[in-house]
Amino acid sequence: MSNPFAKLLRAVLLAGCFTFTAVVGPSTSLAADAYQGKDIAERWCTGCHVVENEQKRPATDQAPPFASVATTPDFDANKLAMLLLKPHPNMPKLSLSRAEVANLADYILTLK
C-alpha cells in the first residue's frame, strides 16, 4: 500500500504544476513579440516592402510600406493572416505559424 504522505505530496506537486502552467504559461506563450516580428519582417519582407522607418526604399514600388499597413483600419493578426493566406499575385506564399503571424502583426503595429 502507498504511503499517505507520498500521495499528498504528489497531489500538491501536481496542483502546483497545473496552477503554474495555467497562470504563467498562457500569458507568456500567447503574447505576441514585436522583436521576433521584426526579425521575420527583415528576413522575409524587405525584398518588397519597407519594413522599417530607416529603410531607404523597397525592391518594388508595388508593395505598401509596413507603416501604411499599420494604419489600415482594424489591422490585427487576423487581418494579416487573411492577407497571407490569400496573397496577391506578386507576393510569395509564406508558411508562417500563427505565433509568427501574431509577432509580425505586433511589429507592424509598432510602426503607427
PDB file as gemmi writes it, atoms N, CA and C in Angstrom:
CRYST1    1.000    1.000    1.000  90.00  90.00  90.00 P 1                      
ATOM      1  N   MET A   1       0.832  -1.166   0.000  1.00  0.00           N  
ATOM      2  CA  MET A   1       0.000   0.000   0.000  1.00  0.00           C  
ATOM      3  C   MET A   1       0.886   1.242   0.000  1.00  0.00           C  
ATOM      4  N   SER A   2       0.453   2.310  -0.678  1.00  0.00           N  
ATOM      5  CA  SER A   2       1.225   3.541  -0.787  1.00  0.00           C  
ATOM      6  C   SER A   2       1.202   4.328   0.506  1.00  0.00           C  
ATOM      7  N   ASN A   3       2.255   5.060   0.682  1.00  0.00           N  
ATOM      8  CA  ASN A   3       2.383   5.939   1.825  1.00  0.00           C  
ATOM      9  C   ASN A   3       1.423   7.126   1.654  1.00  0.00           C  
ATOM     10  N   PRO A   4       0.597   7.461   2.642  1.00  0.00           N  
ATOM     11  CA  PRO A   4      -0.336   8.588   2.521  1.00  0.00           C  
ATOM     12  C   PRO A   4       0.397   9.922   2.321  1.00  0.00           C  
ATOM     13  N   PHE A   5       1.556  10.052   2.928  1.00  0.00           N  
ATOM     14  CA  PHE A   5       2.328  11.283   2.757  1.00  0.00           C  
ATOM     15  C   PHE A   5       2.779  11.438   1.306  1.00  0.00           C  
ATOM     16  N   ALA A   6       3.201  10.351   0.669  1.00  0.00           N  
ATOM     17  CA  ALA A   6       3.635  10.389  -0.724  1.00  0.00           C  
ATOM     18  C   ALA A   6       2.471  10.770  -1.642  1.00  0.00           C  
ATOM     19  N   LYS A   7       1.274  10.253  -1.351  1.00  0.00           N  
ATOM     20  CA  LYS A   7       0.095  10.603  -2.149  1.00  0.00           C  
ATOM     21  C   LYS A   7      -0.216  12.093  -2.015  1.00  0.00           C  
ATOM     22  N   LEU A   8      -0.144  12.603  -0.805  1.00  0.00           N  
ATOM     23  CA  LEU A   8      -0.413  14.016  -0.567  1.00  0.00           C  
ATOM     24  C   LEU A   8       0.631  14.884  -1.266  1.00  0.00           C  
ATOM     25  N   LEU A   9       1.891  14.507  -1.153  1.00  0.00           N  
ATOM     26  CA  LEU A   9       2.965  15.249  -1.801  1.00  0.00           C  
ATOM     27  C   LEU A   9       2.782  15.259  -3.309  1.00  0.00           C  
ATOM     28  N   ARG A  10       2.445  14.113  -3.875  1.00  0.00           N  
ATOM     29  CA  ARG A  10       2.206  14.013  -5.317  1.00  0.00           C  
ATOM     30  C   ARG A  10       1.046  14.914  -5.738  1.00  0.00           C  
ATOM     31  N   ALA A  11      -0.025  14.919  -4.966  1.00  0.00           N  
ATOM     32  CA  ALA A  11      -1.183  15.749  -5.292  1.00  0.00           C  
ATOM     33  C   ALA A  11      -0.838  17.236  -5.221  1.00  0.00           C  
ATOM     34  N   VAL A  12      -0.063  17.621  -4.210  1.00  0.00           N  
ATOM     35  CA  VAL A  12       0.335  19.029  -4.070  1.00  0.00           C  
ATOM     36  C   VAL A  12       1.240  19.446  -5.233  1.00  0.00           C  
ATOM     37  N   LEU A  13       2.179  18.590  -5.593  1.00  0.00           N  
ATOM     38  CA  LEU A  13       3.061  18.907  -6.712  1.00  0.00           C  
ATOM     39  C   LEU A  13       2.293  19.023  -8.030  1.00  0.00           C  
ATOM     40  N   LEU A  14       1.373  18.123  -8.268  1.00  0.00           N  
ATOM     41  CA  LEU A  14       0.558  18.185  -9.482  1.00  0.00           C  
ATOM     42  C   LEU A  14      -0.290  19.457  -9.508  1.00  0.00           C  
ATOM     43  N   ALA A  15      -0.879  19.791  -8.378  1.00  0.00           N  
ATOM     44  CA  ALA A  15      -1.695  21.008  -8.306  1.00  0.00           C  
ATOM     45  C   ALA A  15      -0.822  22.240  -8.543  1.00  0.00           C  
ATOM     46  N   GLY A  16       0.387  22.235  -7.982  1.00  0.00           N  
ATOM     47  CA  GLY A  16       1.301  23.359  -8.189  1.00  0.00           C  
ATOM     48  C   GLY A  16       1.709  23.493  -9.637  1.00  0.00           C  
ATOM     49  N   CYS A  17       2.019  22.387 -10.291  1.00  0.00           N  
ATOM     50  CA  CYS A  17       2.396  22.418 -11.707  1.00  0.00           C  
ATOM     51  C   CYS A  17       1.229  22.902 -12.567  1.00  0.00           C  
ATOM     52  N   PHE A  18       0.037  22.411 -12.273  1.00  0.00           N  
ATOM     53  CA  PHE A  18      -1.140  22.828 -13.024  1.00  0.00           C  
ATOM     54  C   PHE A  18      -1.387  24.321 -12.847  1.00  0.00           C  
ATOM     55  N   THR A  19      -1.306  24.800 -11.621  1.00  0.00           N  
ATOM     56  CA  THR A  19      -1.532  26.218 -11.343  1.00  0.00           C  
ATOM     57  C   THR A  19      -0.480  27.071 -12.052  1.00  0.00           C  
ATOM     58  N   PHE A  20       0.772  26.684 -11.988  1.00  0.00           N  
ATOM     59  CA  PHE A  20       1.840  27.431 -12.648  1.00  0.00           C  
ATOM     60  C   PHE A  20       1.604  27.493 -14.148  1.00  0.00           C  
ATOM     61  N   THR A  21       1.258  26.367 -14.746  1.00  0.00           N  
ATOM     62  CA  THR A  21       1.010  26.313 -16.183  1.00  0.00           C  
ATOM     63  C   THR A  21      -0.207  27.156 -16.564  1.00  0.00           C  
ATOM     64  N   ALA A  22      -1.262  27.078 -15.762  1.00  0.00           N  
ATOM     65  CA  ALA A  22      -2.486  27.817 -16.066  1.00  0.00           C  
ATOM     66  C   ALA A  22      -2.290  29.321 -15.924  1.00  0.00           C  
ATOM     67  N   VAL A  23      -1.502  29.741 -14.955  1.00  0.00           N  
ATOM     68  CA  VAL A  23      -1.333  31.166 -14.702  1.00  0.00           C  
ATOM     69  C   VAL A  23      -0.216  31.769 -15.542  1.00  0.00           C  
ATOM     70  N   VAL A  24       0.935  31.155 -15.577  1.00  0.00           N  
ATOM     71  CA  VAL A  24       2.105  31.727 -16.238  1.00  0.00           C  
ATOM     72  C   VAL A  24       2.212  31.303 -17.697  1.00  0.00           C  
ATOM     73  N   GLY A  25       1.953  30.059 -17.993  1.00  0.00           N  
ATOM     74  CA  GLY A  25       2.139  29.537 -19.343  1.00  0.00           C  
ATOM     75  C   GLY A  25       1.414  30.301 -20.430  1.00  0.00           C  
ATOM     76  N   PRO A  26       0.094  30.418 -20.371  1.00  0.00           N  
ATOM     77  CA  PRO A  26      -0.606  31.097 -21.458  1.00  0.00           C  
ATOM     78  C   PRO A  26      -0.238  32.559 -21.605  1.00  0.00           C  
ATOM     79  N   SER A  27       0.018  33.240 -20.513  1.00  0.00           N  
ATOM     80  CA  SER A  27       0.307  34.665 -20.629  1.00  0.00           C  
ATOM     81  C   SER A  27       1.621  34.913 -21.355  1.00  0.00           C  
ATOM     82  N   THR A  28       2.581  34.018 -21.220  1.00  0.00           N  
ATOM     83  CA  THR A  28       3.855  34.226 -21.905  1.00  0.00           C  
ATOM     84  C   THR A  28       3.858  33.608 -23.294  1.00  0.00           C  
ATOM     85  N   SER A  29       3.182  32.488 -23.470  1.00  0.00           N  
ATOM     86  CA  SER A  29       3.247  31.820 -24.763  1.00  0.00           C  
ATOM     87  C   SER A  29       2.303  32.444 -25.784  1.00  0.00           C  
ATOM     88  N   LEU A  30       1.225  33.100 -25.353  1.00  0.00           N  
ATOM     89  CA  LEU A  30       0.275  33.673 -26.283  1.00  0.00           C  
ATOM     90  C   LEU A  30       0.541  35.137 -26.591  1.00  0.00           C  
ATOM     91  N   ALA A  31       1.432  35.754 -25.852  1.00  0.00           N  
ATOM     92  CA  ALA A  31       1.728  37.160 -26.083  1.00  0.00           C  
ATOM     93  C   ALA A  31       2.562  37.307 -27.348  1.00  0.00           C  
ATOM     94  N   ALA A  32       2.148  38.241 -28.202  1.00  0.00           N  
ATOM     95  CA  ALA A  32       2.900  38.486 -29.425  1.00  0.00           C  
ATOM     96  C   ALA A  32       4.204  39.202 -29.077  1.00  0.00           C  
ATOM     97  N   ASP A  33       5.209  38.993 -29.883  1.00  0.00           N  
ATOM     98  CA  ASP A  33       6.534  39.550 -29.640  1.00  0.00           C  
ATOM     99  C   ASP A  33       6.970  40.373 -30.849  1.00  0.00           C  
ATOM    100  N   ALA A  34       6.933  41.685 -30.711  1.00  0.00           N  
ATOM    101  CA  ALA A  34       7.273  42.582 -31.814  1.00  0.00           C  
ATOM    102  C   ALA A  34       8.730  42.418 -32.250  1.00  0.00           C  
ATOM    103  N   TYR A  35       9.621  42.091 -31.314  1.00  0.00           N  
ATOM    104  CA  TYR A  35      11.034  41.905 -31.684  1.00  0.00           C  
ATOM    105  C   TYR A  35      11.200  40.712 -32.616  1.00  0.00           C  
ATOM    106  N   GLN A  36      10.498  39.614 -32.313  1.00  0.00           N  
ATOM    107  CA  GLN A  36      10.562  38.463 -33.217  1.00  0.00           C  
ATOM    108  C   GLN A  36       9.875  38.790 -34.532  1.00  0.00           C  
ATOM    109  N   GLY A  37       8.805  39.594 -34.470  1.00  0.00           N  
ATOM    110  CA  GLY A  37       8.130  40.025 -35.691  1.00  0.00           C  
ATOM    111  C   GLY A  37       9.037  40.839 -36.586  1.00  0.00           C  
ATOM    112  N   LYS A  38       9.860  41.691 -35.980  1.00  0.00           N  
ATOM    113  CA  LYS A  38      10.822  42.482 -36.758  1.00  0.00           C  
ATOM    114  C   LYS A  38      11.827  41.567 -37.447  1.00  0.00           C  
ATOM    115  N   ASP A  39      12.286  40.537 -36.743  1.00  0.00           N  
ATOM    116  CA  ASP A  39      13.204  39.567 -37.352  1.00  0.00           C  
ATOM    117  C   ASP A  39      12.568  38.880 -38.557  1.00  0.00           C  
ATOM    118  N   ILE A  40      11.303  38.508 -38.422  1.00  0.00           N  
ATOM    119  CA  ILE A  40      10.579  37.870 -39.531  1.00  0.00           C  
ATOM    120  C   ILE A  40      10.480  38.841 -40.708  1.00  0.00           C  
ATOM    121  N   ALA A  41      10.124  40.089 -40.417  1.00  0.00           N  
ATOM    122  CA  ALA A  41       9.991  41.104 -41.471  1.00  0.00           C  
ATOM    123  C   ALA A  41      11.312  41.321 -42.194  1.00  0.00           C  
ATOM    124  N   GLU A  42      12.386  41.407 -41.429  1.00  0.00           N  
ATOM    125  CA  GLU A  42      13.697  41.618 -42.050  1.00  0.00           C  
ATOM    126  C   GLU A  42      14.109  40.425 -42.903  1.00  0.00           C  
ATOM    127  N   ARG A  43      13.749  39.231 -42.469  1.00  0.00           N  
ATOM    128  CA  ARG A  43      14.143  38.021 -43.193  1.00  0.00           C  
ATOM    129  C   ARG A  43      13.305  37.803 -44.448  1.00  0.00           C  
ATOM    130  N   TRP A  44      11.978  38.011 -44.354  1.00  0.00           N  
ATOM    131  CA  TRP A  44      11.092  37.613 -45.438  1.00  0.00           C  
ATOM    132  C   TRP A  44      10.478  38.754 -46.236  1.00  0.00           C  
ATOM    133  N   CYS A  45      10.450  39.965 -45.707  1.00  0.00           N  
ATOM    134  CA  CYS A  45       9.625  41.012 -46.320  1.00  0.00           C  
ATOM    135  C   CYS A  45      10.395  42.182 -46.929  1.00  0.00           C  
ATOM    136  N   THR A  46      11.652  42.375 -46.551  1.00  0.00           N  
ATOM    137  CA  THR A  46      12.400  43.554 -47.015  1.00  0.00           C  
ATOM    138  C   THR A  46      12.679  43.554 -48.509  1.00  0.00           C  
ATOM    139  N   GLY A  47      12.563  42.425 -49.148  1.00  0.00           N  
ATOM    140  CA  GLY A  47      12.777  42.381 -50.587  1.00  0.00           C  
ATOM    141  C   GLY A  47      11.745  43.178 -51.365  1.00  0.00           C  
ATOM    142  N   CYS A  48      10.553  43.340 -50.790  1.00  0.00           N  
ATOM    143  CA  CYS A  48       9.473  44.055 -51.483  1.00  0.00           C  
ATOM    144  C   CYS A  48       8.930  45.238 -50.680  1.00  0.00           C  
ATOM    145  N   HIS A  49       8.864  45.111 -49.367  1.00  0.00           N  
ATOM    146  CA  HIS A  49       8.250  46.130 -48.514  1.00  0.00           C  
ATOM    147  C   HIS A  49       9.296  46.954 -47.772  1.00  0.00           C  
ATOM    148  N   VAL A  50       8.950  48.183 -47.458  1.00  0.00           N  
ATOM    149  CA  VAL A  50       9.726  48.955 -46.492  1.00  0.00           C  
ATOM    150  C   VAL A  50       9.214  48.492 -45.136  1.00  0.00           C  
ATOM    151  N   VAL A  51      10.068  47.827 -44.370  1.00  0.00           N  
ATOM    152  CA  VAL A  51       9.626  47.247 -43.098  1.00  0.00           C  
ATOM    153  C   VAL A  51      10.084  48.055 -41.890  1.00  0.00           C  
ATOM    154  N   GLU A  52      10.987  49.011 -42.104  1.00  0.00           N  
ATOM    155  CA  GLU A  52      11.467  49.874 -41.029  1.00  0.00           C  
ATOM    156  C   GLU A  52      11.456  51.319 -41.513  1.00  0.00           C  
ATOM    157  N   ASN A  53      11.274  52.245 -40.604  1.00  0.00           N  
ATOM    158  CA  ASN A  53      11.279  53.654 -40.982  1.00  0.00           C  
ATOM    159  C   ASN A  53      12.630  54.079 -41.529  1.00  0.00           C  
ATOM    160  N   GLU A  54      13.707  53.415 -41.105  1.00  0.00           N  
ATOM    161  CA  GLU A  54      15.056  53.766 -41.545  1.00  0.00           C  
ATOM    162  C   GLU A  54      15.400  53.185 -42.913  1.00  0.00           C  
ATOM    163  N   GLN A  55      14.610  52.220 -43.359  1.00  0.00           N  
ATOM    164  CA  GLN A  55      14.884  51.585 -44.650  1.00  0.00           C  
ATOM    165  C   GLN A  55      14.643  52.597 -45.764  1.00  0.00           C  
ATOM    166  N   LYS A  56      15.573  52.701 -46.676  1.00  0.00           N  
ATOM    167  CA  LYS A  56      15.501  53.729 -47.727  1.00  0.00           C  
ATOM    168  C   LYS A  56      14.373  53.475 -48.728  1.00  0.00           C  
ATOM    169  N   ARG A  57      14.339  52.288 -49.309  1.00  0.00           N  
ATOM    170  CA  ARG A  57      13.308  52.006 -50.296  1.00  0.00           C  
ATOM    171  C   ARG A  57      13.165  50.507 -50.485  1.00  0.00           C  
ATOM    172  N   PRO A  58      12.010  50.062 -50.932  1.00  0.00           N  
ATOM    173  CA  PRO A  58      11.809  48.628 -51.177  1.00  0.00           C  
ATOM    174  C   PRO A  58      12.356  48.235 -52.545  1.00  0.00           C  
ATOM    175  N   ALA A  59      12.384  46.961 -52.788  1.00  0.00           N  
ATOM    176  CA  ALA A  59      12.834  46.453 -54.085  1.00  0.00           C  
ATOM    177  C   ALA A  59      11.777  46.697 -55.157  1.00  0.00           C  
ATOM    178  N   THR A  60      10.541  46.901 -54.753  1.00  0.00           N  
ATOM    179  CA  THR A  60       9.451  47.135 -55.699  1.00  0.00           C  
ATOM    180  C   THR A  60       8.565  48.268 -55.204  1.00  0.00           C  
ATOM    181  N   ASP A  61       7.986  49.000 -56.136  1.00  0.00           N  
ATOM    182  CA  ASP A  61       7.080  50.093 -55.765  1.00  0.00           C  
ATOM    183  C   ASP A  61       5.655  49.592 -55.536  1.00  0.00           C  
ATOM    184  N   GLN A  62       5.388  48.337 -55.828  1.00  0.00           N  
ATOM    185  CA  GLN A  62       4.032  47.813 -55.746  1.00  0.00           C  
ATOM    186  C   GLN A  62       3.634  47.350 -54.350  1.00  0.00           C  
ATOM    187  N   ALA A  63       4.588  47.133 -53.470  1.00  0.00           N  
ATOM    188  CA  ALA A  63       4.287  46.632 -52.129  1.00  0.00           C  
ATOM    189  C   ALA A  63       4.201  47.802 -51.151  1.00  0.00           C  
ATOM    190  N   PRO A  64       3.130  47.873 -50.364  1.00  0.00           N  
ATOM    191  CA  PRO A  64       2.981  49.003 -49.440  1.00  0.00           C  
ATOM    192  C   PRO A  64       3.990  48.934 -48.289  1.00  0.00           C  
ATOM    193  N   PRO A  65       4.446  50.087 -47.820  1.00  0.00           N  
ATOM    194  CA  PRO A  65       5.312  50.095 -46.635  1.00  0.00           C  
ATOM    195  C   PRO A  65       4.534  49.584 -45.419  1.00  0.00           C  
ATOM    196  N   PHE A  66       5.229  48.944 -44.517  1.00  0.00           N  
ATOM    197  CA  PHE A  66       4.566  48.418 -43.324  1.00  0.00           C  
ATOM    198  C   PHE A  66       3.934  49.526 -42.488  1.00  0.00           C  
ATOM    199  N   ALA A  67       4.497  50.736 -42.510  1.00  0.00           N  
ATOM    200  CA  ALA A  67       3.899  51.848 -41.769  1.00  0.00           C  
ATOM    201  C   ALA A  67       2.513  52.164 -42.320  1.00  0.00           C  
ATOM    202  N   SER A  68       2.320  52.021 -43.628  1.00  0.00           N  
ATOM    203  CA  SER A  68       0.992  52.217 -44.220  1.00  0.00           C  
ATOM    204  C   SER A  68       0.050  51.085 -43.844  1.00  0.00           C  
ATOM    205  N   VAL A  69       0.571  49.874 -43.850  1.00  0.00           N  
ATOM    206  CA  VAL A  69      -0.241  48.716 -43.462  1.00  0.00           C  
ATOM    207  C   VAL A  69      -0.717  48.883 -42.015  1.00  0.00           C  
ATOM    208  N   ALA A  70       0.144  49.419 -41.165  1.00  0.00           N  
ATOM    209  CA  ALA A  70      -0.189  49.597 -39.744  1.00  0.00           C  
ATOM    210  C   ALA A  70      -1.369  50.529 -39.539  1.00  0.00           C  
ATOM    211  N   THR A  71      -1.574  51.466 -40.459  1.00  0.00           N  
ATOM    212  CA  THR A  71      -2.677  52.418 -40.308  1.00  0.00           C  
ATOM    213  C   THR A  71      -3.976  51.928 -40.948  1.00  0.00           C  
ATOM    214  N   THR A  72      -3.960  50.737 -41.503  1.00  0.00           N  
ATOM    215  CA  THR A  72      -5.175  50.150 -42.056  1.00  0.00           C  
ATOM    216  C   THR A  72      -6.199  49.991 -40.934  1.00  0.00           C  
ATOM    217  N   PRO A  73      -7.450  50.428 -41.163  1.00  0.00           N  
ATOM    218  CA  PRO A  73      -8.461  50.296 -40.097  1.00  0.00           C  
ATOM    219  C   PRO A  73      -8.604  48.847 -39.622  1.00  0.00           C  
ATOM    220  N   ASP A  74      -8.649  48.682 -38.331  1.00  0.00           N  
ATOM    221  CA  ASP A  74      -8.832  47.378 -37.676  1.00  0.00           C  
ATOM    222  C   ASP A  74      -7.733  46.375 -38.006  1.00  0.00           C  
ATOM    223  N   PHE A  75      -6.524  46.857 -38.336  1.00  0.00           N  
ATOM    224  CA  PHE A  75      -5.432  45.930 -38.624  1.00  0.00           C  
ATOM    225  C   PHE A  75      -5.066  45.150 -37.364  1.00  0.00           C  
ATOM    226  N   ASP A  76      -4.946  43.842 -37.502  1.00  0.00           N  
ATOM    227  CA  ASP A  76      -4.513  42.978 -36.407  1.00  0.00           C  
ATOM    228  C   ASP A  76      -3.966  41.682 -36.995  1.00  0.00           C  
ATOM    229  N   ALA A  77      -3.633  40.751 -36.121  1.00  0.00           N  
ATOM    230  CA  ALA A  77      -3.054  39.486 -36.572  1.00  0.00           C  
ATOM    231  C   ALA A  77      -4.017  38.702 -37.459  1.00  0.00           C  
ATOM    232  N   ASN A  78      -5.309  38.771 -37.181  1.00  0.00           N  
ATOM    233  CA  ASN A  78      -6.280  38.041 -38.007  1.00  0.00           C  
ATOM    234  C   ASN A  78      -6.325  38.594 -39.424  1.00  0.00           C  
ATOM    235  N   LYS A  79      -6.303  39.916 -39.541  1.00  0.00           N  
ATOM    236  CA  LYS A  79      -6.322  40.530 -40.866  1.00  0.00           C  
ATOM    237  C   LYS A  79      -5.042  40.181 -41.630  1.00  0.00           C  
ATOM    238  N   LEU A  80      -3.914  40.203 -40.938  1.00  0.00           N  
ATOM    239  CA  LEU A  80      -2.650  39.832 -41.579  1.00  0.00           C  
ATOM    240  C   LEU A  80      -2.668  38.370 -42.013  1.00  0.00           C  
ATOM    241  N   ALA A  81      -3.221  37.504 -41.170  1.00  0.00           N  
ATOM    242  CA  ALA A  81      -3.305  36.084 -41.523  1.00  0.00           C  
ATOM    243  C   ALA A  81      -4.120  35.893 -42.795  1.00  0.00           C  
ATOM    244  N   MET A  82      -5.206  36.633 -42.924  1.00  0.00           N  
ATOM    245  CA  MET A  82      -6.017  36.520 -44.136  1.00  0.00           C  
ATOM    246  C   MET A  82      -5.242  37.009 -45.360  1.00  0.00           C  
ATOM    247  N   LEU A  83      -4.481  38.099 -45.204  1.00  0.00           N  
ATOM    248  CA  LEU A  83      -3.665  38.591 -46.321  1.00  0.00           C  
ATOM    249  C   LEU A  83      -2.614  37.564 -46.733  1.00  0.00           C  
ATOM    250  N   LEU A  84      -2.058  36.882 -45.754  1.00  0.00           N  
ATOM    251  CA  LEU A  84      -1.023  35.890 -46.057  1.00  0.00           C  
ATOM    252  C   LEU A  84      -1.605  34.599 -46.630  1.00  0.00           C  
ATOM    253  N   LEU A  85      -2.830  34.268 -46.253  1.00  0.00           N  
ATOM    254  CA  LEU A  85      -3.465  33.061 -46.784  1.00  0.00           C  
ATOM    255  C   LEU A  85      -3.866  33.231 -48.243  1.00  0.00           C  
ATOM    256  N   LYS A  86      -4.273  34.443 -48.614  1.00  0.00           N  
ATOM    257  CA  LYS A  86      -4.672  34.721 -49.994  1.00  0.00           C  
ATOM    258  C   LYS A  86      -3.825  35.878 -50.511  1.00  0.00           C  
ATOM    259  N   PRO A  87      -2.536  35.615 -50.720  1.00  0.00           N  
ATOM    260  CA  PRO A  87      -1.651  36.701 -51.163  1.00  0.00           C  
ATOM    261  C   PRO A  87      -1.958  37.138 -52.582  1.00  0.00           C  
ATOM    262  N   HIS A  88      -1.601  38.385 -52.891  1.00  0.00           N  
ATOM    263  CA  HIS A  88      -1.767  38.888 -54.252  1.00  0.00           C  
ATOM    264  C   HIS A  88      -0.736  38.215 -55.169  1.00  0.00           C  
ATOM    265  N   PRO A  89      -0.920  38.306 -56.484  1.00  0.00           N  
ATOM    266  CA  PRO A  89      -0.069  37.549 -57.414  1.00  0.00           C  
ATOM    267  C   PRO A  89       1.432  37.772 -57.254  1.00  0.00           C  
ATOM    268  N   ASN A  90       1.866  38.978 -56.936  1.00  0.00           N  
ATOM    269  CA  ASN A  90       3.298  39.241 -56.847  1.00  0.00           C  
ATOM    270  C   ASN A  90       3.905  38.847 -55.505  1.00  0.00           C  
ATOM    271  N   MET A  91       3.077  38.419 -54.571  1.00  0.00           N  
ATOM    272  CA  MET A  91       3.573  38.094 -53.237  1.00  0.00           C  
ATOM    273  C   MET A  91       3.836  36.596 -53.124  1.00  0.00           C  
ATOM    274  N   PRO A  92       5.010  36.222 -52.607  1.00  0.00           N  
ATOM    275  CA  PRO A  92       5.291  34.791 -52.456  1.00  0.00           C  
ATOM    276  C   PRO A  92       4.438  34.188 -51.354  1.00  0.00           C  
ATOM    277  N   LYS A  93       4.192  32.906 -51.454  1.00  0.00           N  
ATOM    278  CA  LYS A  93       3.431  32.211 -50.417  1.00  0.00           C  
ATOM    279  C   LYS A  93       4.357  31.951 -49.236  1.00  0.00           C  
ATOM    280  N   LEU A  94       3.969  32.455 -48.081  1.00  0.00           N  
ATOM    281  CA  LEU A  94       4.754  32.256 -46.866  1.00  0.00           C  
ATOM    282  C   LEU A  94       4.038  31.267 -45.965  1.00  0.00           C  
ATOM    283  N   SER A  95       4.775  30.379 -45.375  1.00  0.00           N  
ATOM    284  CA  SER A  95       4.202  29.427 -44.423  1.00  0.00           C  
ATOM    285  C   SER A  95       4.647  29.831 -43.024  1.00  0.00           C  
ATOM    286  N   LEU A  96       3.890  30.750 -42.423  1.00  0.00           N  
ATOM    287  CA  LEU A  96       4.192  31.211 -41.073  1.00  0.00           C  
ATOM    288  C   LEU A  96       3.204  30.597 -40.097  1.00  0.00           C  
ATOM    289  N   SER A  97       3.671  30.300 -38.910  1.00  0.00           N  
ATOM    290  CA  SER A  97       2.781  29.786 -37.871  1.00  0.00           C  
ATOM    291  C   SER A  97       1.897  30.918 -37.352  1.00  0.00           C  
ATOM    292  N   ARG A  98       0.879  30.576 -36.598  1.00  0.00           N  
ATOM    293  CA  ARG A  98       0.011  31.605 -36.006  1.00  0.00           C  
ATOM    294  C   ARG A  98       0.812  32.540 -35.119  1.00  0.00           C  
ATOM    295  N   ALA A  99       1.736  31.980 -34.364  1.00  0.00           N  
ATOM    296  CA  ALA A  99       2.557  32.796 -33.471  1.00  0.00           C  
ATOM    297  C   ALA A  99       3.423  33.761 -34.276  1.00  0.00           C  
ATOM    298  N   GLU A 100       3.989  33.295 -35.393  1.00  0.00           N  
ATOM    299  CA  GLU A 100       4.815  34.164 -36.233  1.00  0.00           C  
ATOM    300  C   GLU A 100       3.986  35.276 -36.865  1.00  0.00           C  
ATOM    301  N   VAL A 101       2.768  34.952 -37.302  1.00  0.00           N  
ATOM    302  CA  VAL A 101       1.874  35.973 -37.858  1.00  0.00           C  
ATOM    303  C   VAL A 101       1.534  37.005 -36.783  1.00  0.00           C  
ATOM    304  N   ALA A 102       1.251  36.535 -35.567  1.00  0.00           N  
ATOM    305  CA  ALA A 102       0.941  37.454 -34.462  1.00  0.00           C  
ATOM    306  C   ALA A 102       2.148  38.336 -34.148  1.00  0.00           C  
ATOM    307  N   ASN A 103       3.339  37.760 -34.165  1.00  0.00           N  
ATOM    308  CA  ASN A 103       4.553  38.534 -33.918  1.00  0.00           C  
ATOM    309  C   ASN A 103       4.765  39.578 -35.008  1.00  0.00           C  
ATOM    310  N   LEU A 104       4.568  39.192 -36.257  1.00  0.00           N  
ATOM    311  CA  LEU A 104       4.727  40.111 -37.373  1.00  0.00           C  
ATOM    312  C   LEU A 104       3.698  41.248 -37.293  1.00  0.00           C  
ATOM    313  N   ALA A 105       2.459  40.907 -36.998  1.00  0.00           N  
ATOM    314  CA  ALA A 105       1.415  41.930 -36.847  1.00  0.00           C  
ATOM    315  C   ALA A 105       1.748  42.873 -35.694  1.00  0.00           C  
ATOM    316  N   ASP A 106       2.239  42.338 -34.595  1.00  0.00           N  
ATOM    317  CA  ASP A 106       2.608  43.164 -33.449  1.00  0.00           C  
ATOM    318  C   ASP A 106       3.722  44.128 -33.833  1.00  0.00           C  
ATOM    319  N   TYR A 107       4.685  43.647 -34.606  1.00  0.00           N  
ATOM    320  CA  TYR A 107       5.759  44.532 -35.072  1.00  0.00           C  
ATOM    321  C   TYR A 107       5.207  45.620 -35.982  1.00  0.00           C  
ATOM    322  N   ILE A 108       4.377  45.245 -36.936  1.00  0.00           N  
ATOM    323  CA  ILE A 108       3.816  46.218 -37.872  1.00  0.00           C  
ATOM    324  C   ILE A 108       3.081  47.316 -37.109  1.00  0.00           C  
ATOM    325  N   LEU A 109       2.345  46.934 -36.067  1.00  0.00           N  
ATOM    326  CA  LEU A 109       1.603  47.923 -35.284  1.00  0.00           C  
ATOM    327  C   LEU A 109       2.515  48.893 -34.543  1.00  0.00           C  
ATOM    328  N   THR A 110       3.775  48.530 -34.324  1.00  0.00           N  
ATOM    329  CA  THR A 110       4.699  49.470 -33.671  1.00  0.00           C  
ATOM    330  C   THR A 110       5.090  50.601 -34.611  1.00  0.00           C  
ATOM    331  N   LEU A 111       4.784  50.474 -35.895  1.00  0.00           N  
ATOM    332  CA  LEU A 111       5.179  51.482 -36.890  1.00  0.00           C  
ATOM    333  C   LEU A 111       4.117  52.548 -37.109  1.00  0.00           C  
ATOM    334  N   LYS A 112       3.030  52.497 -36.363  1.00  0.00           N  
ATOM    335  CA  LYS A 112       1.968  53.507 -36.499  1.00  0.00           C  
ATOM    336  C   LYS A 112       2.481  54.880 -36.202  1.00  0.00           C  
TER     337      LYS A 112                                                      
END                                                                             
